[in-house]
Amino acid sequence: MDLSYVEKSHNVLNEVNTVVLGKKTETAEIMTAFLANGHVLLEDIPGVGKTTLATAFSKAMGLDCKRVQFTPDVMPSDLTGFSVYRREEEKFVYQEGSVFCNILLADEINRTSPKTQSALLEVMEERRVSVDGVTRAAPSPFLVIATQNPSGAAGTQLLPEAQIDRFMITLTLGYPDYRSELEIARTVGAGARTDNVRTVISKEDFLTMQEQIHHIYVKDIVYDYIIKLITATRQHPYIERGASPRATIALVKMAKAYAWLQGRNFVVPTDVITQLPYVLFHRITLSMAAKMNGSKRQDILDDILKRTPKPYLGAAK
């Protein structure tokens, strides 16, 4: 692996963290998901900096970013594009939709219609759209940062499990700590806070980083550890529906990307343990017994980690 690219990735995080204050763990996790070519789901209240986050990442990496506010009247064609008839040319001309960008901020996706959510789901999974019988590829890279309002908020509906499963990780930004919010208040000015974010890598650099992730080595005993963890979610008495094979793939990719970001060309069990909550939190459905007992998803995942023996890789942890 080329450590110069690892250093470049940390330069990206340094730029993002100049405007997204007090969230170094969260920004590193999002960068890890991007390196693994995955999409991110944020469950947060409005106003905690999600747009700033997406804009900062796009500027630091030299990528094109668009934002769509998913209100109930947003149509699938707003995302995928549509054809309009031009009289002067006497033909239909295709107009690109919002998904033709590198980073799409899909804001409040649980407020829009199932039909529009389905259109987003297709391009997330396939990285292409079909309009009027013509298939068009989305730009590369194509990454989605989607946000949903907390369950029960006014005007929201639960996302289908099939759509949630398409997100590689889920996390919450939450409120900033006191010092970070004080700094935010002190730096309020006429311009946007992201105006000073520098572009420190190119799109080609980022695509090279993503390619390097594929070459990270994983020992068979680590693969075995991952499968045992996933299987444990399907057998735990407090989980009604465990993680799918897609979760296995996501956990492998995230562990590889996390190892790469640490400057290693191999995965250790700690990489898997660190990424497990982000990958599985939204992929397990709690049983009625868990709800009656007051058990939380994180508690159950901690129990699974405790009960599953961690492999020993010699000096590696």
Secondary structure, DSSP 8 states (H G I E B T S, - for coil): --HHHHHHHHHHHHHHTTTSTT-HHHHHHHHHHHHTT--EEEE--TTSSHHHHHHHHHHHTT--EEEEE--TT--HHHHHEEEEEETTTTEEEEEE-TTSSSEEEEETGGGS-HHHHHHHHHHHHHSEEEETTEEEE--SS-EEEEEE--TT-TT-----HHHHTTSSEEE------HHHHHHHHHT--SS-GGGG----S-HHHHHHHHHHHTT-B--HHHHHHHHHHHHHHHH-TTEEE---HHHHHHHHHHHHHHHHHTT-SB--HHHHHHHHHHHHTTT-EE-HHHHHHT--HHHHHHHHHHHS----BTTB-
